[in-house]
Amino acid sequence: MSEFTCSISPTEGAPEGFSFDNVHRNAQIQGQLQSNNATRSASGNSSSASVLPLATKTGTTIVGVVYKDGVVLGADTRSTNDTTVADKNCEKIHYIAPNIYCCGAGTAADTEKTTELISSQMELLRMNTGGGQSRVVTACTLLKRMLFRYQGYVSAALVLGGVDHHGPHLYQIYPHGSTGKLPYTTMGSGSLAAMAVFEADFRDDMTEDEAVKLVQRAILAGIFNDLGSGSNVDTCVIRSDGSVRMGRNDITPNEVGPLRESVRRSDVLNMRPGTTAVLGETFVRAKGLGVTLADVTVSEMET
């Protein structure tokens, strides 16, 4: 059977969940494009090179730290498409449960939909078990089982944090399903720069303010030392009393507003109303369709 032939017959229903039927087809198309591009390059015609569209990646620096009264999560806000910045202010801290949040790195669509799916499953579990507080280890188990099932093809590297009846918890979850419970962790392309900050300044029993400042410094280290990370700093504080504080754009180190305001632009470049002369104008009344209520047939509704 040809690599370009779909293995699902028209009479069968669409497959549930993720489908990898076109993996070999896509690989063959990619190989053909590379071969064609090499031929064009050899002939001196490199302007018409073809490439497959790439998935949007988050690039990312995501971190988490446990302090004495809860958990603090942090993330940058840059998403990339190869070498292009696709979004300067995306959200990488996702809701799982009222007391559990998750930072995502990897393919943007995978992190978004994976956390949405687990959040839905956690909500159903709470309704089936009396509406009590969700356990952080339950969310970790659901996430690791799903990612392991797809053997890394779901590109979602996660930092899961929350507080339940057993206290604050922080987990790192790799795309293949392996997990670890740690007092502090980093993931993403800027994880090494962020980990350097944690290893230098982390200590047990930090206050909330100290933990938030440490997370902010770790994210800034990723922003300024990793090309895949950038823009602003988001934080999320999950406290033992059940309250949550989302810090959207807590720090904006790359704000360009003051710089643009400092640039003096010549008034000659401003086009005022009336600069372009209007030679003439006409008004044409729209012709009606000629339909009135008398032309409408009213029929009784069947009950």
Secondary structure as GFF3:
##gff-version 3
##sequence-region A 1 303
A	DSSP	alpha_helix	23	42	.	.	.	ID=ss1
A	DSSP	beta_strand	61	67	.	.	.	ID=ss2
A	DSSP	beta_strand	70	76	.	.	.	ID=ss3
A	DSSP	beta_strand	79	81	.	.	.	ID=ss4
A	DSSP	beta_strand	84	87	.	.	.	ID=ss5
A	DSSP	beta_strand	93	97	.	.	.	ID=ss6
A	DSSP	beta_strand	100	106	.	.	.	ID=ss7
A	DSSP	alpha_helix	108	128	.	.	.	ID=ss8
A	DSSP	alpha_helix	136	149	.	.	.	ID=ss9
A	DSSP	beta_strand	156	164	.	.	.	ID=ss10
A	DSSP	beta_strand	167	173	.	.	.	ID=ss11
A	DSSP	beta_strand	179	181	.	.	.	ID=ss12
A	DSSP	beta_strand	184	188	.	.	.	ID=ss13
A	DSSP	alpha_helix	191	201	.	.	.	ID=ss14
A	DSSP	alpha_helix	208	225	.	.	.	ID=ss15
A	DSSP	beta_strand	233	239	.	.	.	ID=ss16
A	DSSP	beta_strand	244	251	.	.	.	ID=ss17
A	DSSP	alpha_helix	257	262	.	.	.	ID=ss18
A	DSSP	three_ten_helix	267	269	.	.	.	ID=ss19
A	DSSP	three_ten_helix	293	295	.	.	.	ID=ss20
###
